Amino acid sequence: MATTNFKYRVVSGQTTQQWWYHYTYYYPWLQQHENVISDYHTDSGQHLSLTAKRLLIEAQSLRRNLPLQKIKGLSLQFKRLTFPLIIGAIVGSFAALATYKSILGYWIGTSLAISGFILAYYGWLGSWQINVELTGNHVLHYFTDRRTDRLDEFIATVNRQLEWFKTDS
């Protein structure tokens, strides 16, 4: 919203108003160009951009355009990958047992056991995840390659912009 704020100020015994203007609302009919406040590129090709009005998230097959009014905040969280962890542990254990009991051939069973344990190890290593909290208790999760200082700075910038945006409107 275009806000007009004022404060009362006393100058030489008489009260005056001091006005300042803040133009944070982009009217859609003006079709103004939005300046990018901050952006972040991951190694896997994701691109996150923050403008004064929205958060843009672009991945290989996904493009999200989230207005700042609908975002509560961004956070970064470490998650273990449960699907590869569980599947890898099950496949690795059963393949090792089947090889030991001579149900599978030696090379096939050993290959499956090693592959399963590598998959379980990959799930145990986990990954960092960017969480976008939306209004209505919805959370969008985006995996990122690793945690960097630049990513932490981007998330802090987005959260500061959201705080400022919420107090202004």
C-alpha positions as CSV (number, residue, x, y, z in Angstrom):
1,M,0.0,0.0,0.0
2,A,1.1,3.5,-0.6
3,T,1.3,4.9,2.8
4,T,1.5,8.4,4.0
5,N,2.8,8.8,7.5
6,F,3.2,11.9,9.6
7,K,4.5,12.9,12.9
8,Y,3.6,15.9,15.0
9,R,6.6,18.1,15.7
10,V,6.7,21.2,17.8
11,V,8.6,24.1,16.2
12,S,8.8,27.4,18.0
13,G,5.7,26.8,20.2
14,Q,3.5,25.7,17.4
15,T,2.6,22.1,16.3
16,T,3.5,21.2,12.7
17,Q,3.3,18.0,10.8
18,Q,6.3,16.3,9.2
19,W,5.3,14.1,6.3
20,W,7.1,11.4,4.6
21,Y,6.0,9.1,1.9
22,H,6.7,5.4,1.3
23,Y,5.8,3.9,-2.1
24,T,6.0,0.1,-1.5
25,Y,2.9,-0.9,-3.4
26,Y,3.2,-1.5,-7.1
27,Y,-0.1,-1.0,-8.7
28,P,-0.7,-3.8,-11.3
29,W,-2.2,-1.4,-13.9
30,L,1.1,0.6,-13.9
31,Q,3.1,-2.5,-14.9
32,Q,6.2,-1.2,-13.1
33,H,9.5,-3.1,-13.3
34,E,10.4,-4.7,-10.0
35,N,13.9,-4.3,-8.8
36,V,15.6,-7.4,-7.5
37,I,16.7,-6.8,-3.9
38,S,18.6,-10.1,-3.4
39,D,19.1,-13.3,-5.3
40,Y,20.7,-16.7,-4.8
41,H,21.8,-19.4,-7.3
42,T,22.4,-23.0,-6.3
43,D,24.8,-25.4,-8.0
44,S,21.8,-27.6,-9.1
45,G,20.3,-24.8,-11.2
46,Q,17.7,-23.3,-8.7
47,H,17.4,-19.6,-8.6
48,L,15.7,-17.6,-5.8
49,S,15.0,-13.9,-6.3
50,L,13.5,-11.4,-3.8
51,T,11.8,-8.2,-5.1
52,A,10.0,-5.6,-3.2
53,K,6.7,-7.4,-4.0
54,R,7.4,-11.1,-4.3
55,L,9.7,-14.1,-3.9
56,L,10.5,-15.9,-7.2
57,I,11.7,-19.5,-7.0
58,E,12.8,-21.1,-10.2
59,A,14.0,-24.7,-10.6
60,Q,14.4,-26.9,-13.6
61,S,10.7,-27.7,-14.0
62,L,9.1,-25.5,-11.4
63,R,8.5,-21.7,-11.2
64,R,6.8,-20.2,-8.2
65,N,5.8,-16.6,-7.8
66,L,5.0,-16.0,-4.2
67,P,3.6,-12.6,-3.1
68,L,5.2,-11.3,0.1
69,Q,1.8,-11.0,1.8
70,K,1.4,-14.8,1.8
71,I,4.8,-15.6,3.2
72,K,5.4,-15.9,6.9
73,G,9.1,-16.5,6.8
74,L,12.0,-18.5,5.4
75,S,14.2,-21.0,7.3
76,L,17.0,-23.4,6.6
77,Q,16.9,-26.9,8.0
78,F,18.9,-30.1,7.8
79,K,16.9,-33.2,6.9
80,R,17.9,-36.8,6.6
81,L,16.5,-38.5,3.4
82,T,14.2,-41.1,4.8
83,F,13.2,-42.8,1.5
84,P,16.8,-43.7,0.4
85,L,17.7,-44.5,4.0
86,I,14.9,-47.1,4.5
87,I,15.0,-48.6,1.0
88,G,18.8,-48.8,1.0
89,A,18.9,-50.5,4.4
90,I,16.2,-53.0,3.5
91,V,17.7,-53.9,0.1
92,G,21.3,-54.0,1.5
93,S,20.4,-56.2,4.5
94,F,18.2,-58.7,2.5
95,A,20.7,-58.9,-0.3
96,A,23.5,-59.6,2.2
97,L,21.4,-62.3,3.9
98,A,20.4,-63.9,0.6
99,T,24.0,-64.0,-0.5
100,Y,25.0,-65.6,2.8
101,K,22.3,-68.2,2.5
102,S,23.2,-68.8,-1.2
103,I,19.7,-67.7,-2.5
104,L,21.4,-65.1,-4.7
105,G,24.5,-65.6,-6.7
106,Y,27.7,-64.2,-5.1
107,W,28.3,-61.3,-7.5
108,I,24.6,-60.3,-7.8
109,G,24.0,-60.5,-4.1
110,T,27.2,-58.6,-3.2
111,S,26.4,-55.9,-5.8
112,L,22.9,-55.5,-4.4
113,A,24.1,-55.4,-0.8
114,I,26.8,-52.8,-1.6
115,S,24.4,-50.7,-3.6
116,G,21.8,-50.8,-0.8
117,F,24.3,-49.8,1.8
118,I,25.5,-46.9,-0.3
119,L,21.9,-45.8,-0.8
120,A,21.4,-46.0,3.0
121,Y,24.6,-44.0,3.5
122,Y,23.4,-41.3,1.1
123,G,20.1,-41.1,3.0
124,W,22.0,-40.8,6.3
125,L,24.1,-37.9,4.9
126,G,21.0,-35.9,4.3
127,S,20.6,-32.5,2.7
128,W,19.8,-28.9,3.6
129,Q,16.4,-27.7,2.9
130,I,14.9,-24.2,2.4
131,N,11.5,-24.0,4.1
132,V,9.1,-21.3,2.9
133,E,6.3,-20.9,5.5
134,L,3.1,-19.6,3.9
135,T,-0.1,-18.3,5.5
136,G,-2.6,-21.0,6.2
137,N,0.0,-23.3,7.8
138,H,1.5,-24.5,4.5
139,V,5.2,-25.1,4.1
140,L,7.1,-25.4,0.8
141,H,10.3,-27.4,1.0
142,Y,13.2,-26.9,-1.5
143,F,16.4,-29.0,-1.3
144,T,19.6,-27.1,-1.7
145,D,23.1,-28.4,-2.3
146,R,24.8,-27.1,0.8
147,R,24.7,-24.4,3.4
148,T,26.8,-21.4,2.5
149,D,27.2,-17.9,4.0
150,R,25.6,-16.5,0.9
151,L,22.5,-18.6,1.4
152,D,22.3,-17.6,5.1
153,E,22.6,-14.0,4.0
154,F,19.8,-14.4,1.5
155,I,17.5,-16.0,4.0
156,A,18.2,-13.2,6.5
157,T,17.5,-10.6,3.8
158,V,14.2,-12.2,2.9
159,N,13.1,-12.3,6.6
160,R,14.1,-8.7,7.2
161,Q,12.2,-7.7,4.1
162,L,9.2,-9.7,5.3
163,E,9.3,-8.0,8.7
164,W,9.5,-4.6,7.1
165,F,6.7,-5.4,4.7
166,K,4.4,-6.7,7.5
167,T,5.0,-3.6,9.7
168,D,4.5,-1.2,6.7
169,S,1.2,-2.6,5.5
